[in-house]
Amino acid sequence: MTEQAQNYNLEELMAIIISREVRDFETIGVGAVSPIPAAGSILAEQLHASHAQIMILESNEKKYYSFPAGISELHFLAQRGDLDLFFLSGLQIDRKGNINLHVIGDYEAPRMRLPGAYGSAMLYYMAHRVILFRTEHTTRTFVEKVDFITAPGATPANVHREGGPTLVVTPKAILAWDRLSQEWILESVHPGSSLEDVKANTGFPLKVSASIKMTPFPTDQELFTLRTVVRDKLKSIYPEFAQKKIRSA
């Protein structure tokens, strides 16, 4: 392992982890204020998913923004069952996969009111796969039960759902969705973290996979591509993120 492969920041690591989950020939949607999955999707396109169709809602490049009639086209795409992968986050995520984008505290008298969902609930149902991401892994984010369910992780058997949650990517770990128990299971711990650290910063009892592993370090190729081609493309979409969070090669 080279020195470069061990020298990265957490945003770079999360983007690289996300890139490894993108599959060739998929149709991928990246929502607003999502520079990490945008970077990861473009990185995947450069390395192993050259046929993927990537749609980044805040992009100025026509290649990554093919919605002449507006964002509703992405919603229609999902409703037709044609959206393979989407990325979501939440200020709170609970053990049952529910996410909260609305309020912290009581809904009628909240301590904090958030921007809301704008289609996230539908996309959580209709995208074939949803990868959640959060740049903070603490008991404040990962809670036993969210204060408000913006979008549920589990669905009754009589309700149609194209897909749903598959993973959560955080600065500490990867949590995978267990469809049988309908809750998260710890799949991988990132370098620099530990099983004890992840458990201590998760606000519910966390199941651990029998095949738990250490997240592989970024490769030289992944880091070089992220810091050159991907960084250049991101400058027109998320200039501040590209400048401050993605290092130059």
ZADO-1210 file (C-alpha; in nm, 4 decimals, padded with zeros to 6 digits):
<atoms>
<atom x="00.0000" y="00.0000" z="00.0000" code="MET" pos="1"/>
<atom x="00.1424" y="00.3384" z="-00.0962" code="THR" pos="2"/>
<atom x="00.1539" y="00.6455" z="00.1246" code="GLU" pos="3"/>
<atom x="-00.1021" y="00.8161" z="-00.1006" code="GLN" pos="4"/>
<atom x="-00.3546" y="00.5361" z="-00.0468" code="ALA" pos="5"/>
<atom x="-00.3454" y="00.6072" z="00.3283" code="GLN" pos="6"/>
<atom x="-00.3554" y="00.9872" z="00.2962" code="ASN" pos="7"/>
<atom x="-00.7140" y="01.0991" z="00.2400" code="TYR" pos="8"/>
<atom x="-00.9930" y="01.2855" z="00.4148" code="ASN" pos="9"/>
<atom x="-01.3302" y="01.1436" z="00.5172" code="LEU" pos="10"/>
<atom x="-01.5211" y="01.3107" z="00.2323" code="GLU" pos="11"/>
<atom x="-01.2856" y="01.1489" z="-00.0175" code="GLU" pos="12"/>
<atom x="-01.3238" y="00.8115" z="00.1514" code="LEU" pos="13"/>
<atom x="-01.7037" y="00.8335" z="00.1482" code="MET" pos="14"/>
<atom x="-01.7085" y="00.9327" z="-00.2200" code="ALA" pos="15"/>
<atom x="-01.4832" y="00.6387" z="-00.3061" code="ILE" pos="16"/>
<atom x="-01.6980" y="00.3949" z="-00.1045" code="ILE" pos="17"/>
<atom x="-02.0091" y="00.5199" z="-00.2842" code="ILE" pos="18"/>
<atom x="-01.8375" y="00.4865" z="-00.6220" code="SER" pos="19"/>
<atom x="-01.7770" y="00.1173" z="-00.5569" code="ARG" pos="20"/>
<atom x="-02.1516" y="00.0652" z="-00.5192" code="GLU" pos="21"/>
<atom x="-02.2438" y="00.2175" z="-00.8566" code="VAL" pos="22"/>
<atom x="-02.3075" y="-00.0389" z="-01.1291" code="ARG" pos="23"/>
<atom x="-02.2525" y="-00.0047" z="-01.5008" code="ASP" pos="24"/>
<atom x="-02.5625" y="00.0650" z="-01.7145" code="PHE" pos="25"/>
<atom x="-02.7573" y="00.1977" z="-01.4154" code="GLU" pos="26"/>
<atom x="-02.9697" y="00.5119" z="-01.4202" code="THR" pos="27"/>
<atom x="-02.8598" y="00.7163" z="-01.1200" code="ILE" pos="28"/>
<atom x="-03.0132" y="01.0214" z="-00.9590" code="GLY" pos="29"/>
<atom x="-02.8217" y="01.2539" z="-00.7263" code="VAL" pos="30"/>
<atom x="-03.0368" y="01.5040" z="-00.5389" code="GLY" pos="31"/>
<atom x="-02.9693" y="01.8586" z="-00.4252" code="ALA" pos="32"/>
<atom x="-02.6897" y="01.9425" z="-00.1816" code="VAL" pos="33"/>
<atom x="-02.5253" y="01.6037" z="-00.2353" code="SER" pos="34"/>
<atom x="-02.1624" y="01.6633" z="-00.3382" code="PRO" pos="35"/>
<atom x="-02.0307" y="01.3361" z="-00.1926" code="ILE" pos="36"/>
<atom x="-02.2597" y="01.1041" z="-00.3941" code="PRO" pos="37"/>
<atom x="-02.2104" y="01.3304" z="-00.6972" code="ALA" pos="38"/>
<atom x="-01.8342" y="01.2827" z="-00.6679" code="ALA" pos="39"/>
<atom x="-01.8767" y="00.9088" z="-00.6106" code="GLY" pos="40"/>
<atom x="-02.1037" y="00.8663" z="-00.9126" code="SER" pos="41"/>
<atom x="-01.8687" y="01.0539" z="-01.1458" code="ILE" pos="42"/>
<atom x="-01.5749" y="00.8547" z="-01.0107" code="LEU" pos="43"/>
<atom x="-01.7579" y="00.5299" z="-01.0858" code="ALA" pos="44"/>
<atom x="-01.8290" y="00.6564" z="-01.4378" code="GLU" pos="45"/>
<atom x="-01.4575" y="00.7151" z="-01.4900" code="GLN" pos="46"/>
<atom x="-01.3426" y="00.3812" z="-01.3483" code="LEU" pos="47"/>
<atom x="-01.5964" y="00.1057" z="-01.4078" code="HIS" pos="48"/>
<atom x="-01.9419" y="00.2376" z="-01.4978" code="ALA" pos="49"/>
<atom x="-01.8888" y="00.4202" z="-01.8260" code="SER" pos="50"/>
<atom x="-02.2386" y="00.3308" z="-01.9486" code="HIS" pos="51"/>
<atom x="-02.4189" y="00.4627" z="-01.6400" code="ALA" pos="52"/>
<atom x="-02.6605" y="00.7503" z="-01.6894" code="GLN" pos="53"/>
<atom x="-02.5902" y="00.9986" z="-01.4110" code="ILE" pos="54"/>
<atom x="-02.8298" y="01.2831" z="-01.3300" code="MET" pos="55"/>
<atom x="-02.7080" y="01.5465" z="-01.0843" code="ILE" pos="56"/>
<atom x="-02.9780" y="01.7982" z="-01.0029" code="LEU" pos="57"/>
<atom x="-02.7491" y="02.0941" z="-00.9409" code="GLU" pos="58"/>
<atom x="-02.5264" y="02.0350" z="-01.2412" code="SER" pos="59"/>
<atom x="-02.4660" y="02.2998" z="-01.5042" code="ASN" pos="60"/>
<atom x="-02.3362" y="02.0374" z="-01.7433" code="GLU" pos="61"/>
<atom x="-02.5958" y="01.9035" z="-01.9862" code="LYS" pos="62"/>
<atom x="-02.4380" y="01.5585" z="-01.9562" code="LYS" pos="63"/>
<atom x="-02.5387" y="01.5390" z="-01.5889" code="TYR" pos="64"/>
<atom x="-02.8632" y="01.7343" z="-01.6056" code="TYR" pos="65"/>
<atom x="-03.1140" y="01.6087" z="-01.8608" code="SER" pos="66"/>
<atom x="-03.4320" y="01.7668" z="-01.7228" code="PHE" pos="67"/>
<atom x="-03.5451" y="02.0438" z="-01.9616" code="PRO" pos="68"/>
<atom x="-03.8861" y="02.0512" z="-01.7905" code="ALA" pos="69"/>
<atom x="-03.7432" y="02.0583" z="-01.4387" code="GLY" pos="70"/>
<atom x="-03.6849" y="01.8269" z="-01.1442" code="ILE" pos="71"/>
<atom x="-04.0295" y="01.6672" z="-01.1758" code="SER" pos="72"/>
<atom x="-03.8881" y="01.4593" z="-01.4609" code="GLU" pos="73"/>
<atom x="-03.6717" y="01.2716" z="-01.2095" code="LEU" pos="74"/>
<atom x="-03.9822" y="01.1960" z="-01.0054" code="HIS" pos="75"/>
<atom x="-04.1645" y="01.0700" z="-01.3141" code="PHE" pos="76"/>
<atom x="-03.8659" y="00.8515" z="-01.3993" code="LEU" pos="77"/>
<atom x="-03.8812" y="00.6923" z="-01.0541" code="ALA" pos="78"/>
<atom x="-04.2569" y="00.6492" z="-01.0693" code="GLN" pos="79"/>
<atom x="-04.2182" y="00.4556" z="-01.3959" code="ARG" pos="80"/>
<atom x="-03.9737" y="00.2227" z="-01.2214" code="GLY" pos="81"/>
<atom x="-03.6778" y="00.3441" z="-01.4288" code="ASP" pos="82"/>
<atom x="-03.4541" y="00.4881" z="-01.1549" code="LEU" pos="83"/>
<atom x="-03.1982" y="00.2315" z="-01.0452" code="ASP" pos="84"/>
<atom x="-03.0114" y="00.4203" z="-00.7741" code="LEU" pos="85"/>
<atom x="-03.0764" y="00.7288" z="-00.5658" code="PHE" pos="86"/>
<atom x="-02.9016" y="00.8851" z="-00.2662" code="PHE" pos="87"/>
<atom x="-03.0754" y="01.0234" z="00.0406" code="LEU" pos="88"/>
<atom x="-02.9737" y="01.1610" z="00.3769" code="SER" pos="89"/>
<atom x="-03.1518" y="01.2671" z="00.6923" code="GLY" pos="90"/>
<atom x="-03.0807" y="01.4626" z="01.0061" code="LEU" pos="91"/>
<atom x="-03.2025" y="01.1525" z="01.1895" code="GLN" pos="92"/>
<atom x="-03.1906" y="00.7880" z="01.0775" code="ILE" pos="93"/>
<atom x="-03.3314" y="00.5178" z="01.3017" code="ASP" pos="94"/>
<atom x="-03.2764" y="00.1441" z="01.3414" code="ARG" pos="95"/>
<atom x="-03.5798" y="00.0651" z="01.1198" code="LYS" pos="96"/>
<atom x="-03.4481" y="00.2694" z="00.8281" code="GLY" pos="97"/>
<atom x="-03.6814" y="00.5653" z="00.8788" code="ASN" pos="98"/>
<atom x="-03.5373" y="00.9054" z="00.7904" code="ILE" pos="99"/>
<atom x="-03.6301" y="01.2491" z="00.9234" code="ASN" pos="100"/>
<atom x="-03.5995" y="01.5616" z="00.7121" code="LEU" pos="101"/>
<atom x="-03.8768" y="01.7623" z="00.8809" code="HIS" pos="102"/>
<atom x="-03.8432" y="01.8483" z="01.2504" code="VAL" pos="103"/>
<atom x="-03.6391" y="01.7819" z="01.5614" code="ILE" pos="104"/>
<atom x="-03.8627" y="01.7512" z="01.8653" code="GLY" pos="105"/>
<atom x="-04.2413" y="01.7665" z="01.8720" code="ASP" pos="106"/>
<atom x="-04.3938" y="01.8435" z="01.5320" code="TYR" pos="107"/>
<atom x="-04.6251" y="02.1137" z="01.6704" code="GLU" pos="108"/>
<atom x="-04.3509" y="02.2831" z="01.8733" code="ALA" pos="109"/>
<atom x="-04.0174" y="02.1651" z="01.7299" code="PRO" pos="110"/>
<atom x="-03.6742" y="02.2588" z="01.8549" code="ARG" pos="111"/>
<atom x="-03.5684" y="02.2778" z="01.4909" code="MET" pos="112"/>
<atom x="-03.7680" y="02.2848" z="01.1696" code="ARG" pos="113"/>
<atom x="-03.5955" y="02.1426" z="00.8617" code="LEU" pos="114"/>
<atom x="-03.6473" y="02.2078" z="00.4884" code="PRO" pos="115"/>
<atom x="-03.8597" y="01.8958" z="00.4329" code="GLY" pos="116"/>
<atom x="-03.8594" y="01.6205" z="00.1762" code="ALA" pos="117"/>
<atom x="-03.9543" y="01.7470" z="-00.1716" code="TYR" pos="118"/>
<atom x="-04.0162" y="01.4027" z="-00.3176" code="GLY" pos="119"/>
<atom x="-03.7750" y="01.2099" z="-00.0957" code="SER" pos="120"/>
<atom x="-04.0507" y="00.9890" z="00.0471" code="ALA" pos="121"/>
<atom x="-04.1598" y="00.8773" z="-00.2988" code="MET" pos="122"/>
<atom x="-03.8015" y="00.8284" z="-00.4183" code="LEU" pos="123"/>
<atom x="-03.7276" y="00.6150" z="-00.1096" code="TYR" pos="124"/>
<atom x="-04.0053" y="00.3833" z="-00.2285" code="TYR" pos="125"/>
<atom x="-03.9588" y="00.3880" z="-00.6031" code="MET" pos="126"/>
<atom x="-03.5833" y="00.3898" z="-00.6694" code="ALA" pos="127"/>
<atom x="-03.4671" y="00.0291" z="-00.7037" code="HIS" pos="128"/>
<atom x="-03.1821" y="00.0951" z="-00.4616" code="ARG" pos="129"/>
<atom x="-03.1333" y="00.3794" z="-00.2157" code="VAL" pos="130"/>
<atom x="-02.8006" y="00.4486" z="-00.0504" code="ILE" pos="131"/>
<atom x="-02.8207" y="00.6752" z="00.2522" code="LEU" pos="132"/>
<atom x="-02.5240" y="00.8896" z="00.3457" code="PHE" pos="133"/>
<atom x="-02.4443" y="01.1065" z="00.6445" code="ARG" pos="134"/>
<atom x="-02.1257" y="01.3013" z="00.7178" code="THR" pos="135"/>
<atom x="-02.1808" y="01.2610" z="01.0926" code="GLU" pos="136"/>
<atom x="-02.1975" y="00.9271" z="01.2734" code="HIS" pos="137"/>
<atom x="-02.3195" y="01.0078" z="01.6263" code="THR" pos="138"/>
<atom x="-02.6035" y="00.9171" z="01.8581" code="THR" pos="139"/>
<atom x="-02.7652" y="01.2441" z="01.7535" code="ARG" pos="140"/>
<atom x="-02.7986" y="01.1136" z="01.3961" code="THR" pos="141"/>
<atom x="-02.8503" y="00.7405" z="01.4508" code="PHE" pos="142"/>
<atom x="-03.1427" y="00.7201" z="01.6903" code="VAL" pos="143"/>
<atom x="-03.3728" y="00.4481" z="01.8196" code="GLU" pos="144"/>
<atom x="-03.6743" y="00.6252" z="01.6693" code="LYS" pos="145"/>
<atom x="-03.6858" y="00.9391" z="01.4555" code="VAL" pos="146"/>
<atom x="-03.8846" y="01.2374" z="01.5826" code="ASP" pos="147"/>
<atom x="-04.0781" y="01.2478" z="01.2544" code="PHE" pos="148"/>
<atom x="-04.0964" y="00.9903" z="00.9752" code="ILE" pos="149"/>
<atom x="-04.0296" y="01.1703" z="00.6499" code="THR" pos="150"/>
<atom x="-03.9874" y="00.8385" z="00.4707" code="ALA" pos="151"/>
<atom x="-04.0157" y="00.4873" z="00.6170" code="PRO" pos="152"/>
<atom x="-03.7497" y="00.2226" z="00.5713" code="GLY" pos="153"/>
<atom x="-03.9885" y="-00.0716" z="00.6054" code="ALA" pos="154"/>
<atom x="-04.3202" y="-00.1184" z="00.4249" code="THR" pos="155"/>
<atom x="-04.6243" y="-00.3392" z="00.4922" code="PRO" pos="156"/>
<atom x="-04.6504" y="-00.6403" z="00.2620" code="ALA" pos="157"/>
<atom x="-04.9626" y="-00.5025" z="00.0913" code="ASN" pos="158"/>
<atom x="-04.7905" y="-00.1763" z="-00.0122" code="VAL" pos="159"/>
<atom x="-04.6069" y="-00.1664" z="-00.3460" code="HIS" pos="160"/>
<atom x="-04.2438" y="-00.0645" z="-00.3228" code="ARG" pos="161"/>
<atom x="-03.9944" y="-00.0901" z="-00.6089" code="GLU" pos="162"/>
<atom x="-03.6905" y="-00.0840" z="-00.3822" code="GLY" pos="163"/>
<atom x="-03.5759" y="00.0868" z="-00.0657" code="GLY" pos="164"/>
<atom x="-03.2744" y="00.1197" z="00.1594" code="PRO" pos="165"/>
<atom x="-02.9635" y="-00.0839" z="00.0906" code="THR" pos="166"/>
<atom x="-02.6746" y="00.0881" z="00.2707" code="LEU" pos="167"/>
<atom x="-02.5794" y="00.3788" z="00.4914" code="VAL" pos="168"/>
<atom x="-02.2334" y="00.5241" z="00.4298" code="VAL" pos="169"/>
<atom x="-02.0870" y="00.7331" z="00.7134" code="THR" pos="170"/>
<atom x="-01.7396" y="00.8578" z="00.8111" code="PRO" pos="171"/>
<atom x="-01.7024" y="00.5548" z="01.0395" code="LYS" pos="172"/>
<atom x="-01.8722" y="00.2591" z="00.8757" code="ALA" pos="173"/>
<atom x="-02.1063" y="00.0997" z="00.6260" code="ILE" pos="174"/>
<atom x="-02.4406" y="-00.0232" z="00.7558" code="LEU" pos="175"/>
<atom x="-02.6324" y="-00.2680" z="00.5369" code="ALA" pos="176"/>
<atom x="-03.0079" y="-00.3158" z="00.5346" code="TRP" pos="177"/>
<atom x="-03.1246" y="-00.6551" z="00.6605" code="ASP" pos="178"/>
<atom x="-03.4510" y="-00.7238" z="00.4770" code="ARG" pos="179"/>
<atom x="-03.5497" y="-01.0109" z="00.7045" code="LEU" pos="180"/>
<atom x="-03.5285" y="-00.8225" z="01.0333" code="SER" pos="181"/>
<atom x="-03.5922" y="-00.4862" z="00.8633" code="GLN" pos="182"/>
<atom x="-03.3132" y="-00.3065" z="01.0429" code="GLU" pos="183"/>
<atom x="-02.9508" y="-00.2066" z="00.9954" code="TRP" pos="184"/>
<atom x="-02.6553" y="-00.4388" z="01.0371" code="ILE" pos="185"/>
<atom x="-02.2931" y="-00.3301" z="01.0632" code="LEU" pos="186"/>
<atom x="-02.1167" y="-00.4550" z="00.7512" code="GLU" pos="187"/>
<atom x="-01.7839" y="-00.2735" z="00.7429" code="SER" pos="188"/>
<atom x="-01.5726" y="-00.0495" z="00.9678" code="VAL" pos="189"/>
<atom x="-01.3524" y="00.2165" z="00.8078" code="HIS" pos="190"/>
<atom x="-00.9783" y="00.2447" z="00.8714" code="PRO" pos="191"/>
<atom x="-00.9202" y="00.4646" z="01.1746" code="GLY" pos="192"/>
<atom x="-01.2418" y="00.3549" z="01.3421" code="SER" pos="193"/>
<atom x="-01.3317" y="00.0415" z="01.5373" code="SER" pos="194"/>
<atom x="-01.6262" y="-00.1797" z="01.6192" code="LEU" pos="195"/>
<atom x="-01.6463" y="-00.0278" z="01.9683" code="GLU" pos="196"/>
<atom x="-01.6319" y="00.3260" z="01.8279" code="ASP" pos="197"/>
<atom x="-01.9151" y="00.2608" z="01.5821" code="VAL" pos="198"/>
<atom x="-02.1343" y="00.0983" z="01.8466" code="LYS" pos="199"/>
<atom x="-02.0706" y="00.3793" z="02.0963" code="ALA" pos="200"/>
<atom x="-02.1764" y="00.6399" z="01.8400" code="ASN" pos="201"/>
<atom x="-02.4942" y="00.4611" z="01.7318" code="THR" pos="202"/>
<atom x="-02.8033" y="00.5336" z="01.9383" code="GLY" pos="203"/>
<atom x="-02.9532" y="00.1862" z="01.9155" code="PHE" pos="204"/>
<atom x="-02.8250" y="-00.1705" z="01.9606" code="PRO" pos="205"/>
<atom x="-02.6441" y="-00.2403" z="01.6358" code="LEU" pos="206"/>
<atom x="-02.6409" y="-00.5878" z="01.4882" code="LYS" pos="207"/>
<atom x="-02.3024" y="-00.6957" z="01.3554" code="VAL" pos="208"/>
<atom x="-02.2607" y="-00.9016" z="01.0405" code="SER" pos="209"/>
<atom x="-02.1011" y="-01.2428" z="01.0831" code="ALA" pos="210"/>
<atom x="-01.8754" y="-01.1471" z="00.7939" code="SER" pos="211"/>
<atom x="-01.7899" y="-00.7958" z="00.9141" code="ILE" pos="212"/>
<atom x="-01.4780" y="-00.6557" z="00.7510" code="LYS" pos="213"/>
<atom x="-01.2510" y="-00.3535" z="00.7422" code="MET" pos="214"/>
<atom x="-01.3382" y="-00.1150" z="00.4606" code="THR" pos="215"/>
<atom x="-01.0629" y="-00.1386" z="00.1973" code="PRO" pos="216"/>
<atom x="-00.8325" y="00.1631" z="00.1755" code="PHE" pos="217"/>
<atom x="-00.8704" y="00.3864" z="-00.1305" code="PRO" pos="218"/>
<atom x="-00.6476" y="00.2754" z="-00.4135" code="THR" pos="219"/>
<atom x="-00.3981" y="00.5026" z="-00.5846" code="ASP" pos="220"/>
<atom x="-00.6118" y="00.4920" z="-00.8984" code="GLN" pos="221"/>
<atom x="-00.9280" y="00.5894" z="-00.7103" code="GLU" pos="222"/>
<atom x="-00.7607" y="00.8813" z="-00.5354" code="LEU" pos="223"/>
<atom x="-00.5792" y="01.0062" z="-00.8445" code="PHE" pos="224"/>
<atom x="-00.8956" y="00.9950" z="-01.0574" code="THR" pos="225"/>
<atom x="-01.0999" y="01.1623" z="-00.7835" code="LEU" pos="226"/>
<atom x="-00.8433" y="01.4409" z="-00.7428" code="ARG" pos="227"/>
<atom x="-00.8013" y="01.5094" z="-01.1140" code="THR" pos="228"/>
<atom x="-01.0865" y="01.4283" z="-01.3541" code="VAL" pos="229"/>
<atom x="-01.3631" y="01.4168" z="-01.0933" code="VAL" pos="230"/>
<atom x="-01.2440" y="01.7277" z="-00.9105" code="ARG" pos="231"/>
<atom x="-01.2389" y="01.9218" z="-01.2380" code="ASP" pos="232"/>
<atom x="-01.5937" y="01.8134" z="-01.3229" code="LYS" pos="233"/>
<atom x="-01.7186" y="01.8953" z="-00.9729" code="LEU" pos="234"/>
<atom x="-01.5878" y="02.2512" z="-00.9922" code="LYS" pos="235"/>
<atom x="-01.8810" y="02.3506" z="-01.2133" code="SER" pos="236"/>
<atom x="-02.1360" y="02.1779" z="-00.9865" code="ILE" pos="237"/>
<atom x="-02.0019" y="02.2119" z="-00.6312" code="TYR" pos="238"/>
<atom x="-01.7076" y="02.4531" z="-00.6601" code="PRO" pos="239"/>
<atom x="-01.6555" y="02.5073" z="-00.2868" code="GLU" pos="240"/>
<atom x="-01.6680" y="02.1353" z="-00.2091" code="PHE" pos="241"/>
<atom x="-01.4299" y="02.0554" z="-00.4952" code="ALA" pos="242"/>
<atom x="-01.1873" y="02.3199" z="-00.3760" code="GLN" pos="243"/>
<atom x="-01.1973" y="02.2506" z="-00.0018" code="LYS" pos="244"/>
<atom x="-01.2796" y="01.8796" z="00.0316" code="LYS" pos="245"/>
<atom x="-01.1166" y="01.7125" z="-00.2699" code="ILE" pos="246"/>
<atom x="-00.7419" y="01.7497" z="-00.2626" code="ARG" pos="247"/>
<atom x="-00.5445" y="01.8262" z="-00.5734" code="SER" pos="248"/>
<atom x="-00.3297" y="01.5428" z="-00.7067" code="ALA" pos="249"/>
</atoms>
